[in-house]
Amino acid sequence: MSRIVVAGAVIDAGRLLLAQRARPEHLAGLWELPGGKVEPGETTAEALRRELDEELGVEVTVGEAIGAPVEVAAGVDLVALRAELVTGTPQPREHLAIAWVDADELAALCARGVVVPADTAWLPDLDALLRGE
Ligand SMILES: Nc1nc2c([nH]c(=O)n2[C@H]2C[C@H](O)[C@@H](COP(=O)(O)OP(=O)(O)OP(=O)(O)O)O2)c(=O)[nH]1
């Protein structure tokens, strides 16, 4: 059975929330959409709400999927969902840092190779959202 990892595209005022991974070693220092593994019995939306609370201390509402799922490892699919902040200011509890980036800054980070490789597949979708199309 395949496992799902869910990641959140939190967008506020034309900027996307990115988080810088602290682990594992091959991903440490790279920027990602924050999220984590969906636990048995959870929906992807429930898992994303739990992960963003645990990792960043924020409450979100979860929206539609962005782009297509990406296989990050054998039998592990990564899914991105839109999310909106309801309460709280994101704090990096498990990440090295967080950043709010606009469309140009996101493209520049992808071009520099400092975004988690799987997430770069969503660049066109995220770019369109950030530019309000
Ligand atoms: N959260 C997240 N994980 C990603 C992204 N891109 C990507 O390849 N991954 C990979 C890294 C990890 O192998 C896996 C998710 O790991 P995680 O560390 O975020 O999940 P978790 O919080 O449930 O982790 P854990 O405490 O169970 O170790 O998916 C992304 O944008 N967000």
The ligand as an ORCA input file, in Angstrom:
! r2SCAN-3c Opt
* xyz 0 1
  N       6.776     17.619      4.457
  C       7.331     17.511      3.245
  N       8.046     16.419      2.947
  C       8.600     16.350      1.741
  C       8.434     17.383      0.801
  N       9.102     17.029     -0.335
  C       9.662     15.824     -0.107
  O      10.341     15.160     -0.896
  N       9.349     15.391      1.177
  C       9.750     14.106      1.751
  C      10.768     14.229      2.835
  C      10.473     13.046      3.716
  O      11.073     11.874      3.173
  C       8.975     12.892      3.609
  C       8.186     13.589      4.694
  O       8.901     13.644      5.852
  P       8.529     14.615      7.066
  O       9.716     14.606      7.950
  O       8.054     15.946      6.585
  O       7.292     13.860      7.698
  P       6.894     13.717      9.225
  O       6.863     15.080      9.855
  O       5.635     12.911      9.277
  O       8.170     12.922      9.723
  P       8.509     11.968     10.917
  O       8.445     12.806     12.138
  O       7.558     10.818     10.843
  O       9.928     11.558     10.540
  O       8.635     13.456      2.333
  C       7.683     18.522      1.122
  O       7.492     19.486      0.351
  N       7.145     18.553      2.366
*
